[in-house]
Structure formats: structure tokens, C-alpha cells
Amino acid sequence: MTTTYSGPAKLILIDGACISGMASLSTNQRGGINGWGGTFRPDEITTDLRNAGEGLQLELPYDRVGAVAVTGMRKLLATQLLMSLKGDGPVPF
């Protein structure tokens, strides 16, 4: 069974700063391995965001929060960034 979420989210950095954006998340249950992850496209790009790694939280609507780590980043256009996220702990969607 796969569960997905696609919509608005806030990435909460270690210092408490919130970055709004759009998330596309899904669960992955393959070969007995359960987990979740996806991508996050921030509305704004800051130096702290570019340096983000582990210990972050992703807040979805209705105060649903999940712990995440950044596993990769790539530029989409001159002004956009796509972040790959790996969830840690319970699925927030």
C-alpha cells in the first residue's frame, strides 16, 4: 500500500526558521522496508536552507509534523531548488 501527499508544507530548520513551499511525499514499502520521503520545493532560497542537512522537521496542514533529513538538492531553474527528503519516524500524512 502506498500513501501520498502533494501540497503546501513548511520546512522547519534547526534554528526554528520556517521555509514555506510545496512538498510531494510518499510512503515506500518494498521488500519489508517501510519508510517515507519525497521532495520539497521552497518558495525562497536562503543560505541556511542550502546548508540544511539533518534534524529538520516538515510541517503539513493541520499541524502534522514529521522529522526529515535532506538527501540531495538540485536547481530546477535559475531561481528554483528541489530538495530530496528522507522521512524519519511516523508518517505525517
trRosetta pair geometry for C-beta under 8 A, 3 or more apart (Angstrom, degrees):
i j d omega theta_ij theta_ji phi_ij phi_ji
1 27 7.7 13 108 82 73 134
1 29 6.8 26 54 33 59 144
2 26 5.9 4 -177 -174 105 109
2 27 5.7 -173 -146 66 56 86
2 28 7.3 16 -118 -95 99 42
2 29 7.2 -151 -82 22 66 95
3 26 6.9 165 86 -152 46 60
3 27 4.7 46 43 4 85 119
3 91 6.8 91 75 158 134 153
3 93 6.5 174 138 103 115 92
4 24 7.8 -11 -171 -173 103 69
4 25 6.6 159 -157 89 57 56
4 26 4.5 -18 -103 -99 81 87
4 27 7.7 -118 -67 11 48 71
4 93 7.6 -38 139 116 21 138
5 23 6.7 12 109 105 102 107
5 24 7.6 -177 94 -146 58 31
5 25 4.6 2 56 56 95 103
5 26 7.6 -172 23 -73 61 47
5 38 7.9 -131 63 -8 82 167
5 60 6.5 -30 168 -126 154 146
5 93 3.7 -86 -46 -154 138 164
6 22 7.7 22 -177 176 70 97
6 23 7.1 -150 -132 98 40 58
6 24 4.7 15 -113 -114 91 74
6 25 7.4 -172 -72 25 52 61
7 22 6.8 -102 166 -146 17 80
7 23 6.9 -12 64 55 45 79
7 60 7.6 78 78 -150 103 96
7 61 7.1 -34 114 -10 132 118
8 20 7.1 -17 -164 -167 98 95
8 21 7.7 157 -148 94 59 28
8 22 6.2 -53 -97 -103 42 62
8 23 7.5 39 147 16 13 86
8 60 7.9 127 94 -147 62 59
8 61 6.6 73 74 -50 99 100
9 20 7.7 156 89 -153 40 53
9 21 6.3 -28 68 74 80 72
9 22 6.8 96 23 -148 88 18
9 23 3.7 24 5 -11 145 123
9 40 6.5 -92 79 -125 130 105
9 58 5.6 -1 176 -176 130 95
9 59 6.4 153 -167 77 72 50
9 60 5.4 -33 -110 -95 92 62
10 18 4.7 -7 -179 -168 124 105
10 19 6.6 147 -161 70 67 40
10 20 5.4 -34 -101 -96 81 57
10 21 7.5 125 -106 24 35 70
10 58 7.4 156 79 -159 46 49
10 59 4.4 -12 59 58 98 105
11 18 7.3 146 73 -157 44 52
11 19 4.6 -18 58 61 97 100
11 21 6.6 4 -6 27 104 119
11 40 5.7 90 -61 167 125 158
11 42 6.6 -63 21 -90 130 104
11 49 7.4 88 92 -127 136 100
11 52 7.5 27 153 -156 131 170
11 56 6.1 -5 -173 176 91 129
11 57 7.6 152 -161 83 47 46
11 58 5.8 -22 -104 -104 63 72
11 59 7.9 -163 -75 20 17 76
11 68 7.6 -77 -131 63 92 135
11 83 7.7 34 -85 64 159 155
12 16 6.8 -22 -172 -145 97 34
12 17 7.4 159 -154 80 52 40
12 18 5.5 -21 -99 -100 72 73
12 19 8.0 -171 -76 21 27 71
12 56 6.4 155 76 -169 59 73
12 57 4.2 -10 55 63 115 95
12 58 7.4 -159 15 -76 81 22
12 59 6.0 64 -27 -17 113 108
12 65 7.8 -9 13 -141 136 116
13 16 7.0 -35 73 36 74 18
13 17 4.5 1 39 58 119 91
13 18 7.7 -147 10 -73 80 26
13 19 6.9 65 -32 -10 103 107
13 48 5.6 41 -156 145 166 119
13 49 7.0 -105 -77 -87 129 60
13 52 5.8 -106 -119 -102 97 114
13 56 6.2 -31 -114 -117 38 98
14 52 7.7 171 -9 -127 93 80
14 55 5.1 40 -93 108 104 120
14 56 6.8 -75 -50 -83 69 65
15 48 6.8 -71 25 -153 128 146
17 46 7.6 -71 142 62 152 158
17 48 6.2 72 49 100 151 153
18 59 7.6 -31 -134 29 113 132
19 42 4.9 -22 156 -135 123 119
19 43 7.2 -175 176 38 76 80
19 44 6.5 -130 -146 60 95 85
19 46 7.1 -139 -94 14 124 113
19 49 5.6 77 -74 -94 162 125
20 42 7.3 108 83 -153 39 68
20 43 4.8 2 89 10 88 130
20 44 7.8 56 51 12 78 91
21 40 5.5 85 97 175 135 87
21 41 5.2 -170 -180 89 116 49
21 42 4.0 -86 -71 -111 140 34
21 43 5.1 -153 -86 -21 67 71
22 40 7.3 164 84 -154 42 52
22 41 4.9 -6 57 55 91 101
23 38 6.3 86 177 99 86 130
23 39 7.1 171 -151 90 54 49
23 40 5.0 -17 -101 -102 80 78
23 41 7.9 -170 -77 20 35 67
23 58 6.5 94 -97 -171 154 130
23 60 7.2 -89 50 -95 144 93
23 85 7.8 -28 -139 26 106 146
24 38 5.0 -152 99 177 58 125
24 39 5.1 7 53 53 97 91
25 36 6.3 37 177 170 106 106
25 37 6.9 -147 -142 127 80 17
25 38 3.6 -133 -103 3 49 148
25 39 7.9 -156 -71 32 55 46
25 58 7.9 141 -71 126 142 156
25 85 7.6 -42 -101 75 97 122
25 87 7.4 72 -153 -50 121 126
25 93 6.1 132 85 15 130 146
26 36 6.7 -158 103 -146 32 80
26 37 7.5 -21 59 65 64 51
26 38 5.7 116 11 -78 67 110
27 34 7.3 -18 -175 -163 106 79
27 35 7.2 159 -158 91 65 35
27 36 4.6 -44 -104 -93 59 95
27 91 5.8 -22 -85 -105 110 148
28 33 7.4 -5 114 103 92 94
28 34 7.7 158 86 -151 54 35
28 35 5.5 -16 59 69 92 83
28 36 6.8 157 12 -97 73 38
28 37 7.1 -24 2 29 118 92
29 33 7.2 -179 -145 83 41 50
29 34 5.1 3 -108 -105 86 71
29 35 7.9 163 -78 26 52 55
30 33 5.8 -15 68 53 66 96
35 86 7.3 -20 171 -166 127 87
35 87 6.4 159 178 65 77 95
36 66 7.5 -48 86 179 131 159
36 87 3.9 -2 81 36 87 147
36 91 4.8 112 -31 -107 156 97
37 68 7.7 123 -123 -135 72 101
37 71 7.5 4 -157 7 139 136
37 84 7.3 27 165 175 117 78
37 85 5.4 -173 -158 100 79 66
37 86 4.5 -25 -104 -114 128 45
37 87 5.1 -144 -73 -1 58 82
38 84 7.8 -148 123 -149 24 57
38 85 5.8 -6 63 57 57 100
38 87 8.0 33 8 -34 81 104
39 82 5.5 -12 -168 -175 125 96
39 83 6.4 144 -160 76 66 50
39 84 5.8 -38 -100 -100 76 50
39 85 6.6 160 -104 12 20 89
40 58 6.9 -139 -81 -117 138 123
40 82 7.7 148 73 -160 40 51
40 83 4.6 -22 61 63 90 108
40 85 5.6 56 -11 -28 107 128
41 76 7.3 4 -127 -14 116 148
41 80 6.5 -2 -161 -170 108 105
41 81 7.0 160 -142 82 62 53
41 82 5.5 -25 -92 -104 86 68
41 83 7.4 179 -79 18 35 78
42 45 6.0 126 86 -78 127 61
42 49 6.0 -5 -45 -162 173 153
42 81 6.1 0 37 65 100 106
42 83 7.1 49 -21 -6 98 122
44 49 7.8 158 105 -12 70 157
45 49 5.8 -132 -153 76 52 137
45 50 6.8 57 -179 -54 95 96
45 79 7.6 -163 7 -175 126 60
45 81 5.2 105 -97 -3 124 132
46 49 4.5 101 53 3 77 102
46 50 7.1 -139 96 -4 43 85
47 50 5.6 -54 -150 35 34 112
47 51 6.4 20 155 -8 66 110
48 51 5.9 -66 -148 46 31 104
48 52 6.7 58 148 -56 63 87
49 52 5.5 -25 -156 -15 37 120
49 81 7.7 131 130 77 123 155
50 73 7.2 163 -137 133 63 176
50 81 7.9 -114 -92 -128 80 164
52 56 5.9 42 -173 -68 117 138
52 70 5.1 100 110 -15 93 144
52 83 7.8 1 75 -136 126 146
53 56 7.8 166 79 -23 32 109
53 69 6.6 -6 155 -159 56 86
53 70 5.6 -100 -126 47 29 103
54 69 4.3 -8 -108 -119 73 107
54 70 7.6 -122 -61 27 43 71
55 67 7.8 -44 -141 -157 27 103
55 69 7.6 55 -3 -96 39 82
56 67 7.3 130 81 -161 47 58
56 68 5.2 -43 85 73 99 82
56 69 6.7 142 30 -95 97 35
56 70 6.9 54 11 -29 145 88
57 65 5.3 4 179 -173 119 108
57 66 6.9 156 -156 80 70 33
57 67 5.8 -45 -101 -101 71 50
57 68 6.8 124 -126 19 19 84
58 65 7.0 157 79 -153 45 58
58 66 5.3 -17 58 63 95 85
58 67 7.9 138 15 -131 79 4
58 68 4.8 45 -19 -9 111 135
58 85 6.8 58 -54 -172 143 161
58 87 7.8 -76 29 -103 131 88
58 92 7.0 -173 88 40 94 149
59 63 7.1 -34 -160 -137 104 38
59 64 7.2 138 -160 78 55 48
59 65 4.9 -20 -101 -99 72 86
60 64 4.4 -24 62 73 104 103
60 65 7.4 -168 19 -77 72 36
60 66 7.6 29 -9 3 107 99
60 92 5.4 155 13 128 124 118
60 93 5.9 117 -52 -78 177 95
61 64 7.0 17 75 23 42 100
64 92 4.2 139 154 178 101 98
64 93 6.6 119 127 -76 151 54
65 92 5.9 -144 82 -116 12 144
66 87 5.4 -21 153 -141 132 108
66 88 7.6 149 167 54 86 55
66 89 6.5 -174 -155 76 79 99
66 90 6.8 -130 -114 86 95 65
66 91 6.8 -11 -101 -152 142 26
66 92 3.6 -127 -38 -18 107 120
66 93 7.9 -61 -24 -15 137 78
67 87 7.1 105 80 -165 59 61
67 88 4.3 -56 99 69 108 100
67 89 5.1 67 34 20 112 124
68 85 4.5 -11 -171 -169 131 116
68 86 6.6 143 -157 70 73 41
68 87 5.6 -42 -99 -101 79 50
68 88 6.6 174 -93 11 25 87
69 85 7.0 142 70 -155 38 65
69 86 5.2 -20 60 59 91 95
69 88 6.4 63 -13 -29 98 121
70 73 6.7 5 179 -50 123 96
70 83 5.5 -60 -132 -171 104 114
70 84 7.0 101 -165 73 61 60
70 85 6.3 -43 -102 -99 48 66
71 84 4.6 -67 68 106 92 107
71 85 6.8 148 10 -118 92 13
71 86 5.0 73 -38 -20 126 108
72 83 7.3 160 88 -159 51 49
72 84 4.0 23 52 32 93 123
73 81 5.9 -10 -168 -175 105 108
73 82 7.1 155 -154 81 54 48
73 83 5.2 -17 -101 -105 82 69
73 84 7.3 -136 -65 14 38 77
74 81 7.4 156 81 -156 31 63
74 82 5.4 -17 63 59 81 96
75 78 7.6 21 180 -109 124 18
75 80 6.9 113 -166 82 62 59
75 81 6.0 -44 -105 -102 52 64
75 82 7.8 121 -147 16 5 80
76 80 4.0 -41 57 98 111 114
76 81 6.7 -157 3 -83 90 11
76 82 5.2 89 -52 -25 108 105
77 80 4.6 52 37 24 86 106
87 91 6.8 50 150 -105 161 63
87 92 7.9 -154 -137 5 130 92
